[in-house]
Amino acid sequence: RLFPNNLAATSMWTFMYRGIYRCNKILEYLQDESIELEPNFTDDIRNLIVGQALFLRGLYHFKLQVRYGGFSQLASDFSSPQMGVHYIDKDLLTKEWKQVRPELSYTCDKIEEDFVAAASLLPAKSEYSAADAGRATSGAALSMLAKTHLYQEEWQAAYDAAIQVINSGEYMLIGS
């Protein structure tokens, strides 16, 4: 049971939403066509950064959903639908902070959109140099997409995403 004064829970909540905020800021900045970027800032670099930001935003929302979303409290008493963690894809004004929580399916759909978009923009693991090991890859985005589907018991969609990772030849399972 979590209480508002639980430092670990509030620290994680704050960390995740701070990350979401930063992802939204970079996405907003890179989508603003009135801003002139450096000449050596190519579309490839832009796509890589956008892909990484989308991956991280999806990951942060996924982690929040798993830890704090899901079944709303007292759902059986109020006959309310499953509710999710707010999906935040822009900076909120002070007056926007108090919102009705979206349905779980809405939040999951948005998380899936981020992972699908990230997978299309990010390179494969083998396309990174050794110095970039650990960065978000198309395989990581597809793996998180599969995991998102698993949490919703969408077995075929989870399989479809996972088989893309398996067939990429970039990863292997290591048994003991």
C-alpha positions in Angstrom: 0.0 0.0 0.0 1.4 3.4 -1.0 0.9 6.6 0.9 1.5 10.2 -0.3 4.5 10.5 2.1 6.3 7.4 0.6 9.5 9.0 -0.6 10.4 6.2 -3.0 7.0 6.3 -4.7 6.9 10.1 -5.0 10.5 10.2 -6.2 9.8 7.7 -9.0 6.6 9.6 -10.0 8.5 12.9 -10.1 11.4 11.3 -12.0 9.1 9.8 -14.6 7.1 13.0 -15.2 10.3 15.0 -15.3 11.5 12.7 -18.1 8.2 13.0 -19.9 8.4 16.8 -19.7 11.9 16.8 -21.1 10.9 14.4 -24.0 8.0 16.7 -24.8 10.2 19.8 -24.8 12.7 18.2 -27.3 9.9 16.9 -29.5 8.2 20.4 -29.5 11.5 22.0 -30.3 12.4 19.7 -33.2 8.9 20.0 -34.7 9.0 23.8 -34.7 10.0 24.6 -38.3 10.5 28.3 -37.5 13.7 27.4 -35.5 16.8 27.3 -37.6 19.1 24.5 -36.6 22.8 24.2 -37.2 23.7 23.3 -40.9 25.3 20.0 -39.8 22.1 19.0 -38.0 20.8 16.6 -40.6 17.4 14.9 -40.9 19.1 11.7 -39.8 20.2 13.3 -36.6 16.8 14.9 -36.1 15.1 11.5 -36.6 17.4 9.8 -34.2 16.7 12.3 -31.5 13.0 12.2 -32.1 13.0 8.4 -32.0 14.9 8.4 -28.7 12.6 10.9 -27.2 9.5 9.0 -28.3 11.0 5.7 -27.0 11.7 7.3 -23.6 8.3 9.0 -23.3 6.6 5.7 -24.1 8.9 3.9 -21.6 8.1 6.5 -18.8 4.4 6.3 -19.4 4.6 2.5 -19.5 6.4 2.3 -16.2 3.9 4.8 -14.6 1.0 2.8 -16.0 2.3 -0.5 -14.6 3.0 1.0 -11.1 0.2 3.5 -10.7 -2.4 2.9 -13.3 -4.7 0.0 -14.0 -7.7 -0.7 -12.0 -9.1 2.3 -10.3 -9.8 2.1 -6.6 -13.3 1.1 -5.6 -14.2 0.3 -9.2 -16.7 -2.3 -8.1 -18.5 0.2 -5.9 -18.8 2.9 -8.6 -19.0 0.7 -11.7 -16.3 2.8 -13.3 -14.1 1.6 -16.2 -10.4 0.8 -15.8 -8.5 4.1 -15.6 -4.9 4.9 -16.5 -2.1 7.2 -15.8 -2.5 10.5 -17.6 -0.9 10.4 -21.0 1.0 13.7 -21.2 2.2 14.7 -24.7 2.5 18.4 -24.1 3.4 20.8 -21.4 0.5 21.4 -19.1 -0.7 24.8 -17.9 -1.4 25.1 -14.2 -5.1 25.1 -14.9 -4.8 21.8 -16.8 -3.2 19.8 -14.0 -6.5 18.6 -12.6 -7.9 16.3 -15.3 -10.1 13.2 -15.4 -7.9 10.2 -15.8 -8.2 8.7 -19.2 -9.3 5.1 -19.8 -6.6 2.5 -19.7 -7.1 1.7 -23.4 -6.4 5.4 -24.3 -3.2 5.5 -22.3 -2.0 2.1 -23.7 -2.9 3.2 -27.3 -0.7 6.3 -26.9 2.2 4.3 -25.4 1.9 2.0 -28.4 2.0 4.9 -30.8 5.2 6.2 -29.2 6.9 2.7 -29.5 5.7 2.2 -33.1 7.0 5.6 -34.2 10.2 5.1 -32.3 10.8 1.8 -33.9 10.4 3.3 -37.3 13.0 6.1 -36.5 15.6 4.3 -34.5 18.5 2.3 -35.9 19.1 -1.4 -35.3 21.5 -2.3 -32.5 24.2 -3.3 -35.0 24.0 0.2 -36.6 25.4 1.8 -33.4 29.1 2.1 -32.6 30.4 0.5 -29.4 30.5 4.0 -27.9 26.7 4.2 -28.3 26.0 0.8 -26.7 22.8 1.0 -24.5 21.0 3.6 -26.6 17.4 3.0 -27.7 17.1 0.8 -30.7 14.3 -0.2 -33.0 14.5 -3.6 -31.4 14.1 -2.1 -27.9 11.1 -0.1 -29.1 9.5 -3.2 -30.6 10.2 -5.2 -27.5 8.5 -2.6 -25.3 5.6 -2.6 -27.8 5.3 -6.4 -27.3 5.4 -5.9 -23.6 2.7 -3.3 -23.7 0.5 -5.7 -25.6 1.2 -8.5 -23.2 0.0 -6.4 -20.3 -3.2 -5.9 -22.1 -3.5 -9.6 -23.0 -3.4 -8.8 -26.7 -1.6 -12.0 -27.5 -1.4 -11.8 -31.3 -0.2 -8.2 -31.3 2.4 -9.1 -28.7 3.5 -12.0 -30.9 3.6 -9.8 -34.0 5.9 -7.2 -32.4 8.1 -9.9 -30.7 8.6 -11.9 -33.9 10.0 -8.7 -35.6 12.6 -8.6 -32.9 13.4 -12.3 -33.2 13.6 -12.2 -37.0 15.9 -9.1 -36.9 18.8 -11.3 -36.0 20.0 -8.6 -33.7 19.3 -10.4 -30.4 19.4 -13.9 -29.0 18.3 -15.7 -25.9 21.0 -17.1 -23.7 20.1 -20.1 -21.7 21.9 -21.4 -18.6 
